[in-house]
């Protein structure tokens, strides 16, 4: 098959698992979808491809817009989308980052085995659910006062370490060492800060969760050894973001940009792509506020880690250091970062899309990753030194019934995806549809028969996150692995899970 028809959009096959929407009309670059034909059948079911095509209209976009194998419809910019946009001639788009700024995942290792946990699943899931705030609204591990909020926004995990909630290794094993120094707390509205003060250390709702898992398969033994992972080991995956604070920042700046840059908005096919021109006051303010929200999210996940360690100490009657509860890595998947990448130029040295470029040059870009994970390969200086010879750890959550993966940054990621890969399985159906097709109690009982213990604030939450509402994570990861943008290291299976 050399073409794939998705409604009025014709995809052309570039090579195996790489499909392209050719440039036409006002598209500035082509759009590329990284997927198998089976995944394309699911991706074409909503507005993902239309939204991806729309992103190619953003000023300063370079090479091509990209959709990952887990792509699905989002707010303006598809979830699973990646766009590298020039920091001098382009723009920055809050919608292309998303409302949950620095929604991300981290994996905490342990020296426990599945046999150590077997028989204690109910005790553990009950203790975790009791200790870690979840669900809509307020309540966190700590009640953040004015000084705590300001410090968390400005210094991220450096503040968490100062306050005793983190150790030095936690920072060393976090993307950007857990702090964006471009953060500007003064660019964050008081309303956003107010929403964050009682949500410091909380999972929230939706697809956020904490899951105790066991390593079931090892694909790259030498890399797994470097990561400190082995078969039958117990690990903990934490998935959440910047809560109401990040949501408010996105909303604030979308409204400001719509008013201040209506001329640019009129040139775009979807107002949800509202963007501030590079170098403008709002671009600088949004970037500073976004970086502050990134810091807040890292603190949020760190506080949950701190509380998780305390729970394991109580349940297994040992200190967390002796239990080996070290952080493997923390990666963001809703973010726009300034990174230098090679971009296409034509024979005259002008910017060119991947379809007509004859050469490349390094340029600083706002790399928008929305539902996409940084996947830097071995040798990149941004990677912690302990991983630099093998590549950055990547954490890809699946569903409550399907397991998850740890990958390592693949060598082709810098050529194909601005150093990115997928962020999860990707949704197949809306939450409304999920609740009409699944009953939370039935899902919970079915998972129990598979020795997976789930606890949530409501049955509706479990129904919304039933395994059947997600794409096949094995297929998503297989495509990433085949393309060489993220290589399989280990697979993990759920043991117990708490949700909001």
N, C-alpha and C positions, 0 to 999 in steps of 0.2 A: 504493500500500500504506500503510495507516494503522496496522497492527499487525504485529509480527513474533513468531512463536512459537519459543521456544528451550526445549524440554522443557516443564517446568511453569511457566516464566517467560514472561509475555506483555509484550513491549515495545510501548509506545505512541509513535507518531511525533509529536514536538513540532514539528519542521520538518525541512527537508532535512538529513540527516546527524546529527540529534539525536534520540535515542530515550530513552525514560524507563521505568523500573520504578516504577510508582506506589507511594506510601507505603501500607503496610498493617501490621497487627499492631504489633510493637514497633519498626518502622522509625521513626527520628526525622526523616528527610528522604527525598525520593525519590532514586533513583539514575539517572544519565544516562550513556549510551554514545554516543560521537561516532564514527560509522562509516557507511560505505556498506553496502548490503545484501550485497554481495560479501564485505566484511570481517566482517559479522555472521555469515555462514555459517561462517567460520573461528573466530570468537570463541566461538560457542556450542558448539564441539566439546569444550571442557574445562570446568573449574569457574569460569571467569572471572566469569560473570554471578552465579553463586551467591556467590562471594567478594565481589563488589562490593555485592550486596544486604546481605551480612553487615556490611560496614563502616558501613552507615547506622545501626547500633545503637550505635556509639561515642558516649559522652557528649560533648556540646558540638559535635557536627558541625553545620556550618552550610550553608545553601543546598541542596546536593545532593552526593552522592558521584559521582565522575566516572571514566569509563574512556576512555582515549585510543584512537585507531584501531589502534594496534599492540598492544592489550591481550591478555594471555594469563595463564594460571593461575600464581600465585605462592605464597609462604608466607603463608597467611591473607589477606593483602591482595593483590589482583591486580597483576601487573606492568603498567604503563601506568595505574596508579591515582593519583588525586589526591583529597585530602580536606583541607578547611580546618576546623580544630578550635579552638574558643575557648581562649585561654591562661589564662582565669580560671575558666571553668565547665566546661571540657572535660578533655582528657587528651592524653598523647603515647604513641604506640605504636611500639616498636622493630620489630615485624613489618611496620608500615606504612611503614617506612623501608627495611628489608631488611638482609641480612647484609653486603653489600658497601657499607658506608657511603661516600657520595660516589664511587661508581662514576660516571665521567663521561668526557667527551671534550674534546679540544682540537685545534685546527687550526693548524698552523705553515705559514706562507706561504713562498714562495721566489721568486727572480727567474729561476729556471730554467724552460725550456719542455720540452715532451715530446720535442722533437727533441734537446735536450741530454742527456736520459736514455736515449733509445732506443739500444740496443746495449750499455748499461751495466747493464741490469736485473739480470742474474745477479750481477755484481760487487756491486751495491748491496744486493740482498737477502741475499747471503752475509755482507757486512760488517755489516749491521744485525743479522742473526741472531746473529752472533758477539759483537757488542758489547753487546747489550741482553738482560739476563737474562729468561728466560721459563719457563713451566711451573710445576708444583707445587713446593712446598717453598721452600728458601732460596736465597740469592744475589741481590745487588742491585748497583747501580752503585757504592754505597759500603757499607761495613760500619758501621752506626750504633751508636755506643757509647751509654752512658746519657745523657750530656749532649746528644748529637745527637737522640736520640729525644725527650727532654723538650722540647728547643727546637723541634723540628718540630711536636710536638703543640700547643705553646702559641702559636707565632708563624707557623706555616705557611710561606708563600713569603717572608715577611720574613727568616726564617732562611736560606732558600736563597739569597737575594740577599747576605746578610752573608757567606756561605761561598763566594761566587763562582760559584754554579750558576745564577743568574738575574740579569737586568738590570731596571732600573726599569720598562721598558715591558712586561715579562712580567707584573708585578704589576698594572699599569694595565689590562691586557687580560685579566684573569681575574675571574670572578664574585667579588664581595666583595673584590676586590683580593688574593685568595689567602689571606685569613686571617679566621677567625671568632674575634672577641675574647672571646666567651663560653666559649671552650674551657677545660676544667679537667682538666689532665693527672693530677691526684690522683684523679679519678674513674675513671681507666683502670686496670684490674687489671695487676699485674705480669706475669701470664700473657700478657695482650694485648700488653704492651710487648715481652716476650721474643719473641713471634711476629713482631713488626715489625722487630726490630733488624737482621736480615739480609735484609730484603725491601725496603729503601729504594732505589727505582729499579728496579722489576721489573714485567713485564706480568702475571705469573701465568698462569692457565690459563682454561679455559672459552671464553667468547666475547670475551675480551680480545685486543687485537691492536695492531699498528702497521702502517699502510698508506700507502704512497706512492701519490698519486693525481694525475690531471690534470683540469683543469676542461674540461668538454665543452660545457656549455650555460650561457648567461647569460640570466636571465629579467627581472631588474630592473637594467638597466645602471647607473643612477645610484647605486643602493645598492651594487652590486658594486664600483663605483669607490671609494666610501667605505670599503668593506671591504678594498680593495687586491687584488681578484680580477679575473682576465680569462681569456678563453678560451685553452686550451692551456697554462696555467700549471701548474707542479708544486707540490703541497702535500703535507703529511704529517698524517695523522689518527692520534691516539693515544687508545686506549680502555682504561682500567683504573681501579682504585679503591684501597681502603685495605688490600687483601690480608688476611692472617690476623689482623692487628690489628683491623680493623673487624669481621670475622667473630666474633672472640672477644668484643668489646664487646657486639654484639647478643646473643650467646648468654648472656653474663653477666647482662645486664639482663632478658632474658626470664625467666630462672630466678628472679632476685630479685623481679621484679614478680609472677610467678605465686604466690610464697609470701606476699609482703607484702600483695597486693591481690586475694586469692582471691574476696572478695565481689563486686568488679567483674567479675572473670573469669567468675563464675557467671551474670552477666547477659548475657554475650555469646554469640552462637551458635557461635563458634569460638575455642578457647583460643589459637590462633596469633595472635589479635588482642590478646593481653594488653597492657594499657595502664596507665600510672601516672597517677592523677588530677593535674590541673594544681595546682601549688602544693605537692604532696607532696615529701618529701625525695628519693624515687627519680625523680620527674619532673625535678627540678633536677639530680640527679646524672647521669641518662642524657643530658639535654640537653648538659651540660658535656662528658661523655665523647664523645657523638656529634660535637660541634663540634671536639673534639680529633682525632677520626678524619677529619673533613672536612679539617682542616689537613694531616694526614699524607698523605692522598690527593693533595692539591694538590702537596705536596713530591714525592711519588712520580712524578707526571706531569712535574713540572719536571725531575727528575733524568734521566728518560728523554729529555726534550727536549734537555737539555744533552749527553747522549751522542749523540743523533741528529745534533745540530749538528756534533759532532766527526767522526762518520762521513762526513757530507757534505763536510766540509773535506778529509778524506783522499781520498775518491773523486773529488772534482771539483777538488782542488788549489787551494783558495781559502778564505779565512776566511769564517765563517758570516755575518758582517755584510755582506760583499760579495755573498754568495749570497742576501741578502734574507730570511734565515730568522727572520722576526719572528712572534710569536704573534698570531694573529687574535683568538681568544677561547678560554676554557676554561669549560665549563658542567657543573654537577653534575646527575645524574639519579637519585640515591637519597639523599634528604635530607628533613629537617623543619626549616623555618625560621620564625622569628617575622616575620610580615609583616602589614601593615594592609590590609584589604580591605573593601569594602562588602558587608554581609550582610543578609539579609531579616529584616524584623520585621513583626508583625501590627499591626492598628489600635490595639492597646493598648501598642505598643512592646516586645512580647515577641519572643524569637527565633522565626522562622518559616521553614519550608522554602520552596524556590522555587515549590512548588505553591500556597501560600496567602499568601505575602508580599504586602503592599500598599505597602511602603516599604523603604528601606535605611538602614543606619547604618554608619559605619566601626568595625571592631573588629580588635584584634590577634588573629591566629590562628597556630597551628602549622600551616603549610601542608606537609602530607606529600606528597611527590612520590616515587613509587616506580616507576622506569622511566618517568619523565616529566621534561620539561625546562622550566626557567623560560623564559618567552617574553614578556618585558616590551616593550610598544610604545614608540614614540618619545615623548620627553618625560619618561619616568620618571627621577628623580634617581639611582636605583641603577645606571643604565647609564653606562659610561664616556663622558666628554664627547664624544669623537670620534664616537660612535655615537648620541648622544642625539637628533639630528634625524631619524634614519632607523629606529631601533629596534635592540634587542639582537640580536647574531648568535646563531643557533641551529644546532647541528650535529647532523644526523640520519644515523647510519651505516646502510647497507644490509647487503648480504652481500658476500662476496669476488667474486661474479660480477655483482652488480647495481648497484654504485655507491652513492653517498651524496649528501646534499644539505646546502647551507647555506641557512638561512631567516633571516628577520628577524621579530622579535616583531610579531604582528598586532594591529590596534586592537580586535578583539573578544575578545582573550584575557582581559582584565580582567573582562569581563561573563560569559564562559562558563566559564572554567577556572581562576580564581584566578591568571591570568597564566601559563598552562602550555600545552605541546603535547607531542607524542609524543617518544620518545627513540630510536627506531630502527624497524626493520622488524617486529620481534616474531616470536617463534618459532611455527612451525606444528607441530613434532613434538619429542618428547623426545630427549635425547641417546642413550638406549638404542635408540629406534626409528631414529634417524639412522644409528647404527653398523650396524644390521641391514639398512638399505636402501642404504647407500653404502659404497664402498671408497675409503679415503683416497688411494691411488695413482691410482685412476681419476679422482677429482675433481681432483687436482693436475695430471694430464696434460690433462684437458679444459680446465682454466683456462689451461694453457700454450698451447693452440691459440688461445686468445683473447688472447694476449699479456699474461697475468696470471701473475706469478711468485710462488709461495707456498712458504714454508718453515715447518715446525713441528717440535715435539719428537717427534711421532709421527703415523702415518697415521690413528690413531683420532681425534686432535684435528681433523684436516682433515675426516674423515667427519662428525664432530659438527657442524661449521660449514659443511657443504656449502650452496651457494646454495639448494638446494631445501628446506631445513628452515625457511626464513624466509618470512614474508608478502611480498607485493609492495610494496616500499618506495615505488614510484611511486604506488600507490594510497593508501598511508598519508599521504604528503605531499600528494597531491591533495586529500584530505579536509581536512587542516589548512589548506591554502591556500584552499579554497572556503569554509570556515567563518570565515576571517579571523583565526585564532589564531596562525598562523605562515605567512608569505608566502614563496614560492619566490624565492631570489636566484640561486643557481647549482647546477648538478649536476656531480658529479665521478665519474670512473670509476677503478677500481683499476689500478695498474701493477705493484706488488709488495707482498707482505703477509707479515708474520711473526706467528706465533701460538705460544702456549704449548702 
